[in-house]
Protein backbone atom coordinates (compact mmCIF):
# COMPACT_ATOMS: atom_id res chain seq x y z
CA UNK A 1 0.00 0.00 0.00
CA UNK A 2 1.41 3.44 -0.89
CA UNK A 3 2.58 5.48 2.06
CA UNK A 4 4.40 8.67 2.86
CA UNK A 5 7.37 8.26 5.18
CA UNK A 6 7.28 4.47 5.06
CA UNK A 7 9.93 2.91 7.26
CA UNK A 8 12.52 1.09 5.15
CA UNK A 9 15.15 -0.04 7.61
CA UNK A 10 15.87 1.13 11.13
CA UNK A 11 15.29 4.87 11.09
CA UNK A 12 15.37 5.26 7.29
CA UNK A 13 12.14 6.48 5.76
CA UNK A 14 11.01 6.94 2.17
CA UNK A 15 7.86 7.82 0.27
CA UNK A 16 6.50 4.62 -1.23
CA UNK A 17 4.70 5.36 -4.51
CA UNK A 18 4.49 2.06 -6.42
CA UNK A 19 1.84 3.07 -8.94
CA UNK A 20 3.72 6.18 -10.00
CA UNK A 21 6.85 4.07 -10.57
CA UNK A 22 4.84 1.49 -12.53
CA UNK A 23 3.33 4.26 -14.67
CA UNK A 24 6.79 5.65 -15.45
CA UNK A 25 7.99 2.21 -16.55
CA UNK A 26 4.97 1.72 -18.82
CA UNK A 27 5.48 5.15 -20.39
CA UNK A 28 9.08 4.23 -21.21
CA UNK A 29 7.84 1.01 -22.82
CA UNK A 30 5.07 2.78 -24.72
CA UNK A 31 2.30 0.86 -22.92
CA UNK A 32 -0.04 3.83 -22.75
CA UNK A 33 -3.17 2.01 -21.53
CA UNK A 34 -1.22 0.37 -18.69
CA UNK A 35 0.38 3.71 -17.80
CA UNK A 36 -3.09 5.28 -17.69
CA UNK A 37 -4.35 2.56 -15.35
CA UNK A 38 -1.37 2.97 -13.01
CA UNK A 39 -1.77 6.75 -12.96
CA UNK A 40 -5.48 6.36 -12.21
CA UNK A 41 -4.68 4.15 -9.23
CA UNK A 42 -2.02 6.59 -8.10
CA UNK A 43 -4.56 9.42 -8.23
CA UNK A 44 -7.23 7.39 -6.39
CA UNK A 45 -4.81 6.48 -3.60
CA UNK A 46 -3.48 10.06 -3.43
CA UNK A 47 0.12 8.91 -3.84
CA UNK A 48 1.11 12.33 -5.15
CA UNK A 49 -0.46 15.60 -4.03
CA UNK A 50 0.25 19.16 -5.17
CA UNK A 51 2.70 19.77 -2.34
CA UNK A 52 4.98 16.89 -3.43
CA UNK A 53 8.04 17.54 -5.55
CA UNK A 54 6.95 14.68 -7.86
CA UNK A 55 3.65 16.40 -8.68
CA UNK A 56 5.01 18.09 -11.81
CA UNK A 57 6.29 14.75 -13.12
CA UNK A 58 2.94 13.12 -12.27
CA UNK A 59 1.07 15.76 -14.28
CA UNK A 60 3.55 15.47 -17.16
CA UNK A 61 3.02 11.70 -17.29
CA UNK A 62 -0.75 12.17 -17.12
CA UNK A 63 -0.74 14.64 -20.02
CA UNK A 64 1.61 12.51 -22.13
CA UNK A 65 -0.48 9.39 -21.55
CA UNK A 66 -3.73 11.18 -22.34
CA UNK A 67 -2.26 12.55 -25.58
CA UNK A 68 -1.30 9.06 -26.74
CA UNK A 69 -4.68 7.57 -25.86
CA UNK A 70 -6.75 10.20 -27.69
CA UNK A 71 -7.97 9.01 -31.08
CA UNK A 72 -6.22 10.75 -33.95
CA UNK A 73 -7.90 12.51 -36.87
CA UNK A 74 -9.31 10.22 -39.54
Residue pairs with C-beta under 8 A, 6 or more apart in sequence:
1 45
2 16
2 17
2 18
2 19
2 42
2 45
2 47
3 15
3 16
4 15
4 16
5 13
5 14
5 15
6 13
6 14
6 15
6 16
7 13
8 14
15 52
17 42
17 47
17 48
17 54
18 47
19 38
19 39
19 41
19 42
19 45
19 47
20 38
20 39
20 42
20 47
20 48
20 54
20 58
20 61
22 34
22 38
23 35
23 38
23 39
23 42
23 61
23 65
24 57
24 61
26 32
26 34
26 35
26 38
27 35
27 61
27 64
27 65
32 65
32 68
32 69
33 69
35 61
35 65
36 65
36 66
36 69
39 58
39 61
39 62
39 65
42 48
42 58
48 54
48 55
48 58
49 55
52 58
